[in-house]
């Protein structure tokens, strides 16, 4: 139903926890919170953020992504 994905090992110290890679890295870096729902409810996002923080990730690297209003075509 949801997942926390790190693009690499969180081995670098960030401001409020560990980060994977550096702000300029392309590979082996990044942190994503995923939901199977096109628009995750606030409770799910809060739970994922809390769990990521418990795991030691610096949430300051997360950027909000607007999903509201996106349309998806049916696969052929």
Order of alpha helices (4+ residues) and beta strands (2+ residues): beta-beta-beta-beta-alpha
